[in-house]
Amino acid sequence: MKLTGAQIRAGRAMLRISAQELADMAGIGVATVRRSEAVDGTIGVHYANSKAMQAALQGAGILFLGSDGGGPGVRLRE
């Protein structure tokens, strides 16, 4: 699944964590998080960085939703 800037912003907002906290969780630079969140649509960062952000958010309870009709999204795991 390709991540969008909106998914990263929304996931981080749901967890109430800062860009720096997400960067630390993912083991990437905060500039990469900020650059990714600024994108409208699919993010254009290295695959490893995208996967690291996705894994960090998933590990903290975020579920990524595909674009099956309503567009890509996120929600908190119950």
PDB file of N, CA, C and O in Angstrom:
ATOM      1  N   MET A   1       0.847  -1.180   0.000  1.00  0.00           N
ATOM      2  CA  MET A   1       0.000   0.000   0.000  1.00  0.00           C
ATOM      3  C   MET A   1       0.889   1.238   0.000  1.00  0.00           C
ATOM      4  O   MET A   1       1.844   1.330   0.771  1.00  0.00           O
ATOM      5  N   LYS A   2       0.569   2.174  -0.861  1.00  0.00           N
ATOM      6  CA  LYS A   2       1.302   3.433  -0.894  1.00  0.00           C
ATOM      7  C   LYS A   2       0.650   4.407   0.075  1.00  0.00           C
ATOM      8  O   LYS A   2      -0.569   4.579   0.071  1.00  0.00           O
ATOM      9  N   LEU A   3       1.464   5.037   0.896  1.00  0.00           N
ATOM     10  CA  LEU A   3       0.960   5.981   1.895  1.00  0.00           C
ATOM     11  C   LEU A   3       0.736   7.352   1.291  1.00  0.00           C
ATOM     12  O   LEU A   3       1.406   7.748   0.338  1.00  0.00           O
ATOM     13  N   THR A   4      -0.223   8.070   1.866  1.00  0.00           N
ATOM     14  CA  THR A   4      -0.447   9.459   1.480  1.00  0.00           C
ATOM     15  C   THR A   4      -0.061  10.370   2.640  1.00  0.00           C
ATOM     16  O   THR A   4       0.005   9.947   3.795  1.00  0.00           O
ATOM     17  N   GLY A   5       0.189  11.620   2.302  1.00  0.00           N
ATOM     18  CA  GLY A   5       0.491  12.596   3.343  1.00  0.00           C
ATOM     19  C   GLY A   5      -0.649  12.718   4.341  1.00  0.00           C
ATOM     20  O   GLY A   5      -0.420  12.877   5.540  1.00  0.00           O
ATOM     21  N   ALA A   6      -1.876  12.643   3.842  1.00  0.00           N
ATOM     22  CA  ALA A   6      -3.045  12.754   4.722  1.00  0.00           C
ATOM     23  C   ALA A   6      -3.110  11.592   5.712  1.00  0.00           C
ATOM     24  O   ALA A   6      -3.485  11.790   6.867  1.00  0.00           O
ATOM     25  N   GLN A   7      -2.752  10.390   5.277  1.00  0.00           N
ATOM     26  CA  GLN A   7      -2.766   9.243   6.185  1.00  0.00           C
ATOM     27  C   GLN A   7      -1.748   9.419   7.312  1.00  0.00           C
ATOM     28  O   GLN A   7      -2.029   9.100   8.467  1.00  0.00           O
ATOM     29  N   ILE A   8      -0.585   9.919   6.973  1.00  0.00           N
ATOM     30  CA  ILE A   8       0.439  10.124   7.998  1.00  0.00           C
ATOM     31  C   ILE A   8      -0.002  11.211   8.969  1.00  0.00           C
ATOM     32  O   ILE A   8       0.105  11.040  10.183  1.00  0.00           O
ATOM     33  N   ARG A   9      -0.502  12.334   8.438  1.00  0.00           N
ATOM     34  CA  ARG A   9      -0.990  13.424   9.304  1.00  0.00           C
ATOM     35  C   ARG A   9      -2.100  12.935  10.223  1.00  0.00           C
ATOM     36  O   ARG A   9      -2.089  13.208  11.423  1.00  0.00           O
ATOM     37  N   ALA A  10      -3.061  12.208   9.650  1.00  0.00           N
ATOM     38  CA  ALA A  10      -4.207  11.743  10.432  1.00  0.00           C
ATOM     39  C   ALA A  10      -3.789  10.722  11.485  1.00  0.00           C
ATOM     40  O   ALA A  10      -4.246  10.783  12.626  1.00  0.00           O
ATOM     41  N   GLY A  11      -2.931   9.794  11.110  1.00  0.00           N
ATOM     42  CA  GLY A  11      -2.470   8.792  12.064  1.00  0.00           C
ATOM     43  C   GLY A  11      -1.736   9.424  13.229  1.00  0.00           C
ATOM     44  O   GLY A  11      -1.945   9.056  14.385  1.00  0.00           O
ATOM     45  N   ARG A  12      -0.877  10.375  12.914  1.00  0.00           N
ATOM     46  CA  ARG A  12      -0.128  11.060  13.970  1.00  0.00           C
ATOM     47  C   ARG A  12      -1.069  11.855  14.864  1.00  0.00           C
ATOM     48  O   ARG A  12      -0.894  11.882  16.082  1.00  0.00           O
ATOM     49  N   ALA A  13      -2.069  12.503  14.266  1.00  0.00           N
ATOM     50  CA  ALA A  13      -3.039  13.276  15.051  1.00  0.00           C
ATOM     51  C   ALA A  13      -3.852  12.365  15.969  1.00  0.00           C
ATOM     52  O   ALA A  13      -4.107  12.714  17.121  1.00  0.00           O
ATOM     53  N   MET A  14      -4.257  11.206  15.467  1.00  0.00           N
ATOM     54  CA  MET A  14      -5.026  10.265  16.290  1.00  0.00           C
ATOM     55  C   MET A  14      -4.224   9.788  17.492  1.00  0.00           C
ATOM     56  O   MET A  14      -4.780   9.560  18.566  1.00  0.00           O
ATOM     57  N   LEU A  15      -2.925   9.638  17.309  1.00  0.00           N
ATOM     58  CA  LEU A  15      -2.057   9.185  18.397  1.00  0.00           C
ATOM     59  C   LEU A  15      -1.599  10.330  19.295  1.00  0.00           C
ATOM     60  O   LEU A  15      -1.032  10.109  20.365  1.00  0.00           O
ATOM     61  N   ARG A  16      -1.852  11.547  18.846  1.00  0.00           N
ATOM     62  CA  ARG A  16      -1.420  12.750  19.570  1.00  0.00           C
ATOM     63  C   ARG A  16       0.089  12.738  19.820  1.00  0.00           C
ATOM     64  O   ARG A  16       0.558  12.955  20.937  1.00  0.00           O
ATOM     65  N   ILE A  17       0.829  12.477  18.746  1.00  0.00           N
ATOM     66  CA  ILE A  17       2.282  12.504  18.835  1.00  0.00           C
ATOM     67  C   ILE A  17       2.826  13.564  17.887  1.00  0.00           C
ATOM     68  O   ILE A  17       2.184  13.913  16.896  1.00  0.00           O
ATOM     69  N   SER A  18       3.996  14.064  18.194  1.00  0.00           N
ATOM     70  CA  SER A  18       4.635  15.082  17.358  1.00  0.00           C
ATOM     71  C   SER A  18       5.338  14.422  16.174  1.00  0.00           C
ATOM     72  O   SER A  18       5.533  13.207  16.141  1.00  0.00           O
ATOM     73  N   ALA A  19       5.711  15.251  15.209  1.00  0.00           N
ATOM     74  CA  ALA A  19       6.485  14.758  14.071  1.00  0.00           C
ATOM     75  C   ALA A  19       7.808  14.173  14.554  1.00  0.00           C
ATOM     76  O   ALA A  19       8.276  13.164  14.027  1.00  0.00           O
ATOM     77  N   GLN A  20       8.404  14.805  15.552  1.00  0.00           N
ATOM     78  CA  GLN A  20       9.664  14.301  16.104  1.00  0.00           C
ATOM     79  C   GLN A  20       9.469  12.931  16.749  1.00  0.00           C
ATOM     80  O   GLN A  20      10.316  12.049  16.608  1.00  0.00           O
ATOM     81  N   GLU A  21       8.356  12.753  17.456  1.00  0.00           N
ATOM     82  CA  GLU A  21       8.085  11.458  18.088  1.00  0.00           C
ATOM     83  C   GLU A  21       7.905  10.362  17.044  1.00  0.00           C
ATOM     84  O   GLU A  21       8.408   9.252  17.215  1.00  0.00           O
ATOM     85  N   LEU A  22       7.186  10.669  15.958  1.00  0.00           N
ATOM     86  CA  LEU A  22       7.023   9.680  14.892  1.00  0.00           C
ATOM     87  C   LEU A  22       8.372   9.363  14.261  1.00  0.00           C
ATOM     88  O   LEU A  22       8.682   8.201  14.000  1.00  0.00           O
ATOM     89  N   ALA A  23       9.167  10.388  14.018  1.00  0.00           N
ATOM     90  CA  ALA A  23      10.496  10.172  13.444  1.00  0.00           C
ATOM     91  C   ALA A  23      11.329   9.262  14.339  1.00  0.00           C
ATOM     92  O   ALA A  23      11.996   8.349  13.853  1.00  0.00           O
ATOM     93  N   ASP A  24      11.291   9.509  15.636  1.00  0.00           N
ATOM     94  CA  ASP A  24      12.042   8.680  16.583  1.00  0.00           C
ATOM     95  C   ASP A  24      11.534   7.237  16.577  1.00  0.00           C
ATOM     96  O   ASP A  24      12.327   6.296  16.602  1.00  0.00           O
ATOM     97  N   MET A  25      10.217   7.070  16.545  1.00  0.00           N
ATOM     98  CA  MET A  25       9.625   5.733  16.521  1.00  0.00           C
ATOM     99  C   MET A  25      10.022   4.970  15.257  1.00  0.00           C
ATOM    100  O   MET A  25      10.253   3.761  15.291  1.00  0.00           O
ATOM    101  N   ALA A  26      10.098   5.702  14.139  1.00  0.00           N
ATOM    102  CA  ALA A  26      10.385   5.084  12.845  1.00  0.00           C
ATOM    103  C   ALA A  26      11.880   4.990  12.553  1.00  0.00           C
ATOM    104  O   ALA A  26      12.288   4.296  11.621  1.00  0.00           O
ATOM    105  N   GLY A  27      12.689   5.677  13.337  1.00  0.00           N
ATOM    106  CA  GLY A  27      14.126   5.665  13.095  1.00  0.00           C
ATOM    107  C   GLY A  27      14.538   6.449  11.864  1.00  0.00           C
ATOM    108  O   GLY A  27      15.501   6.098  11.184  1.00  0.00           O
ATOM    109  N   ILE A  28      13.793   7.525  11.580  1.00  0.00           N
ATOM    110  CA  ILE A  28      14.086   8.372  10.422  1.00  0.00           C
ATOM    111  C   ILE A  28      14.183   9.820  10.887  1.00  0.00           C
ATOM    112  O   ILE A  28      13.915  10.120  12.051  1.00  0.00           O
ATOM    113  N   GLY A  29      14.560  10.706   9.997  1.00  0.00           N
ATOM    114  CA  GLY A  29      14.672  12.112  10.345  1.00  0.00           C
ATOM    115  C   GLY A  29      13.321  12.804  10.383  1.00  0.00           C
ATOM    116  O   GLY A  29      12.408  12.438   9.644  1.00  0.00           O
ATOM    117  N   VAL A  30      13.197  13.799  11.241  1.00  0.00           N
ATOM    118  CA  VAL A  30      11.947  14.545  11.346  1.00  0.00           C
ATOM    119  C   VAL A  30      11.640  15.283  10.046  1.00  0.00           C
ATOM    120  O   VAL A  30      10.471  15.488   9.721  1.00  0.00           O
ATOM    121  N   ALA A  31      12.658  15.685   9.301  1.00  0.00           N
ATOM    122  CA  ALA A  31      12.429  16.359   8.021  1.00  0.00           C
ATOM    123  C   ALA A  31      11.704  15.434   7.042  1.00  0.00           C
ATOM    124  O   ALA A  31      10.892  15.893   6.239  1.00  0.00           O
ATOM    125  N   THR A  32      11.994  14.142   7.108  1.00  0.00           N
ATOM    126  CA  THR A  32      11.318  13.174   6.240  1.00  0.00           C
ATOM    127  C   THR A  32       9.841  13.084   6.590  1.00  0.00           C
ATOM    128  O   THR A  32       8.997  13.012   5.697  1.00  0.00           O
ATOM    129  N   VAL A  33       9.522  13.086   7.867  1.00  0.00           N
ATOM    130  CA  VAL A  33       8.119  13.058   8.299  1.00  0.00           C
ATOM    131  C   VAL A  33       7.415  14.320   7.818  1.00  0.00           C
ATOM    132  O   VAL A  33       6.335  14.239   7.232  1.00  0.00           O
ATOM    133  N   ARG A  34       8.004  15.465   8.054  1.00  0.00           N
ATOM    134  CA  ARG A  34       7.376  16.734   7.666  1.00  0.00           C
ATOM    135  C   ARG A  34       7.199  16.833   6.160  1.00  0.00           C
ATOM    136  O   ARG A  34       6.158  17.288   5.686  1.00  0.00           O
ATOM    137  N   ARG A  35       8.203  16.413   5.407  1.00  0.00           N
ATOM    138  CA  ARG A  35       8.123  16.439   3.946  1.00  0.00           C
ATOM    139  C   ARG A  35       6.998  15.525   3.464  1.00  0.00           C
ATOM    140  O   ARG A  35       6.261  15.874   2.542  1.00  0.00           O
ATOM    141  N   SER A  36       6.869  14.367   4.083  1.00  0.00           N
ATOM    142  CA  SER A  36       5.822  13.413   3.704  1.00  0.00           C
ATOM    143  C   SER A  36       4.435  13.956   4.008  1.00  0.00           C
ATOM    144  O   SER A  36       3.517  13.813   3.201  1.00  0.00           O
ATOM    145  N   GLU A  37       4.282  14.574   5.164  1.00  0.00           N
ATOM    146  CA  GLU A  37       2.974  15.109   5.557  1.00  0.00           C
ATOM    147  C   GLU A  37       2.550  16.290   4.696  1.00  0.00           C
ATOM    148  O   GLU A  37       1.358  16.573   4.582  1.00  0.00           O
ATOM    149  N   ALA A  38       3.501  16.979   4.093  1.00  0.00           N
ATOM    150  CA  ALA A  38       3.185  18.155   3.285  1.00  0.00           C
ATOM    151  C   ALA A  38       2.642  17.792   1.904  1.00  0.00           C
ATOM    152  O   ALA A  38       2.141  18.658   1.188  1.00  0.00           O
ATOM    153  N   VAL A  39       2.737  16.533   1.534  1.00  0.00           N
ATOM    154  CA  VAL A  39       2.332  16.081   0.201  1.00  0.00           C
ATOM    155  C   VAL A  39       0.828  15.832   0.152  1.00  0.00           C
ATOM    156  O   VAL A  39       0.260  15.212   1.051  1.00  0.00           O
ATOM    157  N   ASP A  40       0.197  16.320  -0.903  1.00  0.00           N
ATOM    158  CA  ASP A  40      -1.193  15.952  -1.182  1.00  0.00           C
ATOM    159  C   ASP A  40      -1.133  14.751  -2.115  1.00  0.00           C
ATOM    160  O   ASP A  40      -0.709  14.878  -3.264  1.00  0.00           O
ATOM    161  N   GLY A  41      -1.545  13.611  -1.638  1.00  0.00           N
ATOM    162  CA  GLY A  41      -1.463  12.396  -2.437  1.00  0.00           C
ATOM    163  C   GLY A  41      -0.355  11.488  -1.935  1.00  0.00           C
ATOM    164  O   GLY A  41       0.111  11.613  -0.803  1.00  0.00           O
ATOM    165  N   THR A  42       0.060  10.565  -2.807  1.00  0.00           N
ATOM    166  CA  THR A  42       1.068   9.568  -2.450  1.00  0.00           C
ATOM    167  C   THR A  42       2.404  10.236  -2.147  1.00  0.00           C
ATOM    168  O   THR A  42       2.864  11.098  -2.895  1.00  0.00           O
ATOM    169  N   ILE A  43       3.015   9.830  -1.045  1.00  0.00           N
ATOM    170  CA  ILE A  43       4.289  10.435  -0.650  1.00  0.00           C
ATOM    171  C   ILE A  43       5.409   9.923  -1.549  1.00  0.00           C
ATOM    172  O   ILE A  43       5.335   8.818  -2.086  1.00  0.00           O
ATOM    173  N   GLY A  44       6.441  10.737  -1.705  1.00  0.00           N
ATOM    174  CA  GLY A  44       7.548  10.392  -2.589  1.00  0.00           C
ATOM    175  C   GLY A  44       8.863  10.243  -1.855  1.00  0.00           C
ATOM    176  O   GLY A  44       9.883  10.768  -2.299  1.00  0.00           O
ATOM    177  N   VAL A  45       8.854   9.538  -0.740  1.00  0.00           N
ATOM    178  CA  VAL A  45      10.097   9.300   0.002  1.00  0.00           C
ATOM    179  C   VAL A  45      10.606   7.902  -0.323  1.00  0.00           C
ATOM    180  O   VAL A  45       9.900   7.107  -0.942  1.00  0.00           O
ATOM    181  N   HIS A  46      11.819   7.609   0.092  1.00  0.00           N
ATOM    182  CA  HIS A  46      12.377   6.274  -0.129  1.00  0.00           C
ATOM    183  C   HIS A  46      11.446   5.221   0.469  1.00  0.00           C
ATOM    184  O   HIS A  46      10.815   5.435   1.504  1.00  0.00           O
ATOM    185  N   TYR A  47      11.382   4.085  -0.211  1.00  0.00           N
ATOM    186  CA  TYR A  47      10.507   2.990   0.204  1.00  0.00           C
ATOM    187  C   TYR A  47      10.751   2.596   1.659  1.00  0.00           C
ATOM    188  O   TYR A  47       9.800   2.376   2.409  1.00  0.00           O
ATOM    189  N   ALA A  48      12.011   2.506   2.057  1.00  0.00           N
ATOM    190  CA  ALA A  48      12.341   2.098   3.430  1.00  0.00           C
ATOM    191  C   ALA A  48      11.792   3.094   4.446  1.00  0.00           C
ATOM    192  O   ALA A  48      11.324   2.691   5.511  1.00  0.00           O
ATOM    193  N   ASN A  49      11.841   4.381   4.133  1.00  0.00           N
ATOM    194  CA  ASN A  49      11.315   5.399   5.048  1.00  0.00           C
ATOM    195  C   ASN A  49       9.795   5.332   5.131  1.00  0.00           C
ATOM    196  O   ASN A  49       9.216   5.488   6.206  1.00  0.00           O
ATOM    197  N   SER A  50       9.156   5.101   3.993  1.00  0.00           N
ATOM    198  CA  SER A  50       7.701   4.961   3.971  1.00  0.00           C
ATOM    199  C   SER A  50       7.272   3.766   4.819  1.00  0.00           C
ATOM    200  O   SER A  50       6.346   3.869   5.624  1.00  0.00           O
ATOM    201  N   LYS A  51       7.949   2.638   4.636  1.00  0.00           N
ATOM    202  CA  LYS A  51       7.626   1.435   5.407  1.00  0.00           C
ATOM    203  C   LYS A  51       7.904   1.635   6.890  1.00  0.00           C
ATOM    204  O   LYS A  51       7.169   1.118   7.732  1.00  0.00           O
ATOM    205  N   ALA A  52       8.956   2.378   7.220  1.00  0.00           N
ATOM    206  CA  ALA A  52       9.284   2.630   8.626  1.00  0.00           C
ATOM    207  C   ALA A  52       8.192   3.455   9.294  1.00  0.00           C
ATOM    208  O   ALA A  52       7.807   3.173  10.429  1.00  0.00           O
ATOM    209  N   MET A  53       7.686   4.481   8.591  1.00  0.00           N
ATOM    210  CA  MET A  53       6.592   5.289   9.151  1.00  0.00           C
ATOM    211  C   MET A  53       5.336   4.452   9.307  1.00  0.00           C
ATOM    212  O   MET A  53       4.657   4.524  10.331  1.00  0.00           O
ATOM    213  N   GLN A  54       5.026   3.655   8.290  1.00  0.00           N
ATOM    214  CA  GLN A  54       3.838   2.808   8.356  1.00  0.00           C
ATOM    215  C   GLN A  54       3.941   1.825   9.514  1.00  0.00           C
ATOM    216  O   GLN A  54       2.980   1.653  10.264  1.00  0.00           O
ATOM    217  N   ALA A  55       5.085   1.182   9.669  1.00  0.00           N
ATOM    218  CA  ALA A  55       5.271   0.208  10.748  1.00  0.00           C
ATOM    219  C   ALA A  55       5.178   0.868  12.117  1.00  0.00           C
ATOM    220  O   ALA A  55       4.597   0.300  13.042  1.00  0.00           O
ATOM    221  N   ALA A  56       5.743   2.059  12.252  1.00  0.00           N
ATOM    222  CA  ALA A  56       5.695   2.770  13.533  1.00  0.00           C
ATOM    223  C   ALA A  56       4.260   3.128  13.896  1.00  0.00           C
ATOM    224  O   ALA A  56       3.843   2.950  15.040  1.00  0.00           O
ATOM    225  N   LEU A  57       3.509   3.632  12.928  1.00  0.00           N
ATOM    226  CA  LEU A  57       2.115   3.998  13.190  1.00  0.00           C
ATOM    227  C   LEU A  57       1.273   2.753  13.476  1.00  0.00           C
ATOM    228  O   LEU A  57       0.440   2.763  14.383  1.00  0.00           O
ATOM    229  N   GLN A  58       1.483   1.695  12.714  1.00  0.00           N
ATOM    230  CA  GLN A  58       0.738   0.455  12.954  1.00  0.00           C
ATOM    231  C   GLN A  58       1.062  -0.118  14.325  1.00  0.00           C
ATOM    232  O   GLN A  58       0.172  -0.596  15.027  1.00  0.00           O
ATOM    233  N   GLY A  59       2.309  -0.072  14.699  1.00  0.00           N
ATOM    234  CA  GLY A  59       2.710  -0.578  16.003  1.00  0.00           C
ATOM    235  C   GLY A  59       2.087   0.190  17.155  1.00  0.00           C
ATOM    236  O   GLY A  59       1.933  -0.337  18.257  1.00  0.00           O
ATOM    237  N   ALA A  60       1.730   1.443  16.889  1.00  0.00           N
ATOM    238  CA  ALA A  60       1.110   2.287  17.911  1.00  0.00           C
ATOM    239  C   ALA A  60      -0.414   2.221  17.871  1.00  0.00           C
ATOM    240  O   ALA A  60      -1.082   2.887  18.662  1.00  0.00           O
ATOM    241  N   GLY A  61      -0.978   1.413  16.944  1.00  0.00           N
ATOM    242  CA  GLY A  61      -2.419   1.218  16.935  1.00  0.00           C
ATOM    243  C   GLY A  61      -3.176   1.782  15.753  1.00  0.00           C
ATOM    244  O   GLY A  61      -4.407   1.803  15.773  1.00  0.00           O
ATOM    245  N   ILE A  62      -2.484   2.240  14.726  1.00  0.00           N
ATOM    246  CA  ILE A  62      -3.154   2.793  13.550  1.00  0.00           C
ATOM    247  C   ILE A  62      -3.350   1.695  12.509  1.00  0.00           C
ATOM    248  O   ILE A  62      -2.424   0.941  12.210  1.00  0.00           O
ATOM    249  N   LEU A  63      -4.551   1.610  11.963  1.00  0.00           N
ATOM    250  CA  LEU A  63      -4.853   0.701  10.858  1.00  0.00           C
ATOM    251  C   LEU A  63      -4.972   1.525   9.586  1.00  0.00           C
ATOM    252  O   LEU A  63      -5.653   2.550   9.569  1.00  0.00           O
ATOM    253  N   PHE A  64      -4.317   1.085   8.530  1.00  0.00           N
ATOM    254  CA  PHE A  64      -4.373   1.775   7.250  1.00  0.00           C
ATOM    255  C   PHE A  64      -5.468   1.156   6.400  1.00  0.00           C
ATOM    256  O   PHE A  64      -5.557  -0.066   6.278  1.00  0.00           O
ATOM    257  N   LEU A  65      -6.297   2.003   5.813  1.00  0.00           N
ATOM    258  CA  LEU A  65      -7.412   1.561   4.986  1.00  0.00           C
ATOM    259  C   LEU A  65      -7.079   1.817   3.528  1.00  0.00           C
ATOM    260  O   LEU A  65      -6.531   2.866   3.189  1.00  0.00           O
ATOM    261  N   GLY A  66      -7.404   0.870   2.669  1.00  0.00           N
ATOM    262  CA  GLY A  66      -7.155   1.019   1.240  1.00  0.00           C
ATOM    263  C   GLY A  66      -8.091   2.026   0.604  1.00  0.00           C
ATOM    264  O   GLY A  66      -8.946   2.614   1.267  1.00  0.00           O
ATOM    265  N   SER A  67      -7.914   2.212  -0.678  1.00  0.00           N
ATOM    266  CA  SER A  67      -8.709   3.218  -1.386  1.00  0.00           C
ATOM    267  C   SER A  67      -9.902   2.583  -2.088  1.00  0.00           C
ATOM    268  O   SER A  67     -10.222   2.944  -3.221  1.00  0.00           O
ATOM    269  N   ASP A  68     -10.554   1.650  -1.431  1.00  0.00           N
ATOM    270  CA  ASP A  68     -11.683   0.938  -2.018  1.00  0.00           C
ATOM    271  C   ASP A  68     -12.950   1.790  -2.037  1.00  0.00           C
ATOM    272  O   ASP A  68     -13.845   1.616  -1.210  1.00  0.00           O
ATOM    273  N   GLY A  69     -13.004   2.703  -2.987  1.00  0.00           N
ATOM    274  CA  GLY A  69     -14.202   3.519  -3.159  1.00  0.00           C
ATOM    275  C   GLY A  69     -14.182   4.840  -2.444  1.00  0.00           C
ATOM    276  O   GLY A  69     -14.544   5.857  -3.036  1.00  0.00           O
ATOM    277  N   GLY A  70     -13.773   4.867  -1.190  1.00  0.00           N
ATOM    278  CA  GLY A  70     -13.811   6.102  -0.421  1.00  0.00           C
ATOM    279  C   GLY A  70     -12.480   6.806  -0.301  1.00  0.00           C
ATOM    280  O   GLY A  70     -12.389   7.839   0.361  1.00  0.00           O
ATOM    281  N   GLY A  71     -11.459   6.280  -0.916  1.00  0.00           N
ATOM    282  CA  GLY A  71     -10.129   6.856  -0.799  1.00  0.00           C
ATOM    283  C   GLY A  71      -9.390   6.272   0.383  1.00  0.00           C
ATOM    284  O   GLY A  71     -10.007   5.704   1.284  1.00  0.00           O
ATOM    285  N   PRO A  72      -8.067   6.404   0.392  1.00  0.00           N
ATOM    286  CA  PRO A  72      -7.272   5.845   1.480  1.00  0.00           C
ATOM    287  C   PRO A  72      -7.542   6.568   2.790  1.00  0.00           C
ATOM    288  O   PRO A  72      -7.889   7.749   2.797  1.00  0.00           O
ATOM    289  N   GLY A  73      -7.380   5.853   3.896  1.00  0.00           N
ATOM    290  CA  GLY A  73      -7.628   6.465   5.205  1.00  0.00           C
ATOM    291  C   GLY A  73      -6.932   5.704   6.309  1.00  0.00           C
ATOM    292  O   GLY A  73      -6.159   4.780   6.055  1.00  0.00           O
ATOM    293  N   VAL A  74      -7.214   6.099   7.542  1.00  0.00           N
ATOM    294  CA  VAL A  74      -6.674   5.439   8.728  1.00  0.00           C
ATOM    295  C   VAL A  74      -7.742   5.414   9.807  1.00  0.00           C
ATOM    296  O   VAL A  74      -8.689   6.200   9.788  1.00  0.00           O
ATOM    297  N   ARG A  75      -7.572   4.497  10.747  1.00  0.00           N
ATOM    298  CA  ARG A  75      -8.408   4.491  11.945  1.00  0.00           C
ATOM    299  C   ARG A  75      -7.620   3.852  13.064  1.00  0.00           C
ATOM    300  O   ARG A  75      -6.625   3.167  12.826  1.00  0.00           O
ATOM    301  N   LEU A  76      -8.070   4.078  14.285  1.00  0.00           N
ATOM    302  CA  LEU A  76      -7.427   3.472  15.449  1.00  0.00           C
ATOM    303  C   LEU A  76      -7.917   2.044  15.625  1.00  0.00           C
ATOM    304  O   LEU A  76      -9.103   1.758  15.460  1.00  0.00           O
ATOM    305  N   ARG A  77      -7.007   1.163  15.958  1.00  0.00           N
ATOM    306  CA  ARG A  77      -7.367  -0.226  16.242  1.00  0.00           C
ATOM    307  C   ARG A  77      -8.157  -0.246  17.549  1.00  0.00           C
ATOM    308  O   ARG A  77      -7.850   0.502  18.478  1.00  0.00           O
ATOM    309  N   GLU A  78      -9.151  -1.085  17.615  1.00  0.00           N
ATOM    310  CA  GLU A  78      -9.986  -1.175  18.821  1.00  0.00           C
ATOM    311  C   GLU A  78      -9.321  -1.984  19.890  1.00  0.00           C
ATOM    312  O   GLU A  78      -9.884  -2.161  20.971  1.00  0.00           O
TER     313      GLU A  78
END
